[in-house]
Amino acid sequence: MGSESEERRSAEEGVILGVDGGTTSTVCVCLPLLPFSDHRQLPDPIPVLGRAAAGCSNHNSVGETAARETLEQVINEALSRAGKNLSAVLAICLGVSGVNHPSDQERILNWIRNIFPRSVKIYVQNDAVVALASGTMGRLHGCVLIAGTGCIAYGFTEDGKEARSAGAGPVLGDWGSGYGISSRALTAVMKAHDGRGPATMLTNRILQSLGLSSPDEIIGWTYADSSWARIAALVPVVVSCAEAGDQIADEILSNAVQELALSVKAVVQRLHLAGEDEKGTFPVVMVGGVLEANKRWDIGNEITNLILKAYPGACPIRPKVEPAIGAALFAWNTIMKETDGNGHR
């Protein structure tokens, strides 16, 4: 009897953590278990007890030590702001960019296992998985497209099959990403400067944005710190030039749209998400700064049109909650399934 009441009290006081570790920033949220446990309906708005943010936690980008320290920092800060300690945590899901292989998952699992008691359920996924969960309230079904600093398309079938497209980084062809768009814009400026390409409005706009006086100075600026997020921050400049009628900027964005739509199509085809007749319904969750609406050049809308043309049953979703909450909801869904599977309420 005593152990049962302790278990109930633990559940009532327990929390779930969700971590979204992107290429630019890392966010951890702390959610209570109680509002979710009695019914399978989610409260609106979802109660967040504590939230913390820090820098990049992609070990491919910043190295293992910095990535681990960032994850530990946001976890501890979110718990502190929630007024909770490590013993209150029932489950944690970490969606981290750079998790591309079971060895990546195992590495992060080992980092996190050292922080928490053994009883804590720990789930490690690619950040695309928790972005999908943010649009489907924790269920893994359909396809997600992330286009921010980096880009990736990731999909799941109802029975757990998964596939991904792109997401290998800027060196390996993620041209629809913020980094890809911006690096092509910088290349266009250099080509216009040395005579290999046509003149473009991008030259003056980028120089002005960076506080430089000549395209020659772009070389030093680029290699002084070639971090992906720093380069990707130029996307709004490219969009404004395209909206002002610059043909080169327009071509760069049009190519990005084609690349991103192709990434989604590749996942849909491999998983047969649209069914045999390609008219079946499935969610397409769209996340990331590159996909946010602009005045006239709306990258997200252009991609949506291409996807709907190919798959009329696709249901585009712009999530109402951030990916870190998607991570927490994934953890909640998973432990609820495990509880149901064990014959508990």
ChimeraX attribute file (.defattr): number of C-alpha atoms within 10 A of each C-alpha:
attribute: neighborCount
match mode: 1-to-1
recipient: residues
	/A:1	6
	/A:2	7
	/A:3	8
	/A:4	9
	/A:5	10
	/A:6	11
	/A:7	12
	/A:8	12
	/A:9	11
	/A:10	16
	/A:11	17
	/A:12	15
	/A:13	15
	/A:14	20
	/A:15	27
	/A:16	23
	/A:17	30
	/A:18	30
	/A:19	31
	/A:20	32
	/A:21	30
	/A:22	23
	/A:23	25
	/A:24	20
	/A:25	15
	/A:26	25
	/A:27	27
	/A:28	32
	/A:29	31
	/A:30	29
	/A:31	27
	/A:32	25
	/A:33	22
	/A:34	13
	/A:35	15
	/A:36	17
	/A:37	15
	/A:38	9
	/A:39	10
	/A:40	10
	/A:41	9
	/A:42	13
	/A:43	10
	/A:44	6
	/A:45	8
	/A:46	14
	/A:47	14
	/A:48	14
	/A:49	17
	/A:50	20
	/A:51	23
	/A:52	19
	/A:53	20
	/A:54	16
	/A:55	18
	/A:56	23
	/A:57	28
	/A:58	25
	/A:59	19
	/A:60	13
	/A:61	17
	/A:62	15
	/A:63	12
	/A:64	16
	/A:65	10
	/A:66	16
	/A:67	22
	/A:68	18
	/A:69	13
	/A:70	21
	/A:71	27
	/A:72	15
	/A:73	16
	/A:74	21
	/A:75	26
	/A:76	17
	/A:77	19
	/A:78	25
	/A:79	24
	/A:80	17
	/A:81	15
	/A:82	18
	/A:83	10
	/A:84	18
	/A:85	14
	/A:86	16
	/A:87	13
	/A:88	19
	/A:89	25
	/A:90	24
	/A:91	22
	/A:92	28
	/A:93	27
	/A:94	30
	/A:95	29
	/A:96	29
	/A:97	26
	/A:98	22
	/A:99	21
	/A:100	15
	/A:101	10
	/A:102	10
	/A:103	10
	/A:104	16
	/A:105	19
	/A:106	13
	/A:107	14
	/A:108	22
	/A:109	15
	/A:110	10
	/A:111	15
	/A:112	20
	/A:113	14
	/A:114	9
	/A:115	12
	/A:116	18
	/A:117	14
	/A:118	9
	/A:119	11
	/A:120	16
	/A:121	17
	/A:122	18
	/A:123	19
	/A:124	24
	/A:125	23
	/A:126	21
	/A:127	29
	/A:128	30
	/A:129	29
	/A:130	35
	/A:131	30
	/A:132	34
	/A:133	30
	/A:134	30
	/A:135	27
	/A:136	21
	/A:137	20
	/A:138	22
	/A:139	19
	/A:140	23
	/A:141	22
	/A:142	27
	/A:143	32
	/A:144	31
	/A:145	26
	/A:146	26
	/A:147	26
	/A:148	24
	/A:149	27
	/A:150	27
	/A:151	30
	/A:152	24
	/A:153	29
	/A:154	28
	/A:155	29
	/A:156	22
	/A:157	17
	/A:158	11
	/A:159	8
	/A:160	9
	/A:161	11
	/A:162	17
	/A:163	16
	/A:164	22
	/A:165	21
	/A:166	24
	/A:167	22
	/A:168	14
	/A:169	20
	/A:170	20
	/A:171	8
	/A:172	9
	/A:173	14
	/A:174	24
	/A:175	26
	/A:176	31
	/A:177	32
	/A:178	30
	/A:179	27
	/A:180	25
	/A:181	26
	/A:182	28
	/A:183	21
	/A:184	18
	/A:185	24
	/A:186	23
	/A:187	13
	/A:188	21
	/A:189	26
	/A:190	19
	/A:191	16
	/A:192	17
	/A:193	17
	/A:194	11
	/A:195	9
	/A:196	11
	/A:197	14
	/A:198	13
	/A:199	17
	/A:200	19
	/A:201	19
	/A:202	24
	/A:203	19
	/A:204	15
	/A:205	16
	/A:206	21
	/A:207	17
	/A:208	13
	/A:209	10
	/A:210	13
	/A:211	10
	/A:212	14
	/A:213	11
	/A:214	13
	/A:215	20
	/A:216	13
	/A:217	13
	/A:218	19
	/A:219	12
	/A:220	10
	/A:221	14
	/A:222	14
	/A:223	9
	/A:224	9
	/A:225	10
	/A:226	10
	/A:227	15
	/A:228	21
	/A:229	17
	/A:230	15
	/A:231	20
	/A:232	21
	/A:233	16
	/A:234	21
	/A:235	23
	/A:236	15
	/A:237	19
	/A:238	26
	/A:239	25
	/A:240	20
	/A:241	22
	/A:242	22
	/A:243	17
	/A:244	14
	/A:245	12
	/A:246	17
	/A:247	17
	/A:248	22
	/A:249	26
	/A:250	19
	/A:251	12
	/A:252	22
	/A:253	25
	/A:254	17
	/A:255	15
	/A:256	23
	/A:257	24
	/A:258	15
	/A:259	20
	/A:260	28
	/A:261	22
	/A:262	19
	/A:263	22
	/A:264	24
	/A:265	20
	/A:266	19
	/A:267	23
	/A:268	29
	/A:269	13
	/A:270	14
	/A:271	19
	/A:272	14
	/A:273	26
	/A:274	19
	/A:275	15
	/A:276	8
	/A:277	8
	/A:278	16
	/A:279	15
	/A:280	14
	/A:281	15
	/A:282	20
	/A:283	19
	/A:284	26
	/A:285	25
	/A:286	25
	/A:287	25
	/A:288	18
	/A:289	17
	/A:290	25
	/A:291	23
	/A:292	15
	/A:293	12
	/A:294	15
	/A:295	8
	/A:296	11
	/A:297	18
	/A:298	17
	/A:299	20
	/A:300	24
	/A:301	16
	/A:302	15
	/A:303	22
	/A:304	20
	/A:305	14
	/A:306	17
	/A:307	22
	/A:308	14
	/A:309	11
	/A:310	15
	/A:311	21
	/A:312	16
	/A:313	18
	/A:314	23
	/A:315	16
	/A:316	20
	/A:317	17
	/A:318	15
	/A:319	18
	/A:320	11
	/A:321	15
	/A:322	17
	/A:323	29
	/A:324	28
	/A:325	32
	/A:326	30
	/A:327	34
	/A:328	33
	/A:329	28
	/A:330	27
	/A:331	27
	/A:332	26
	/A:333	19
	/A:334	18
	/A:335	15
	/A:336	17
	/A:337	13
	/A:338	12
	/A:339	12
	/A:340	11
	/A:341	10
	/A:342	9
	/A:343	8
	/A:344	9
	/A:345	10
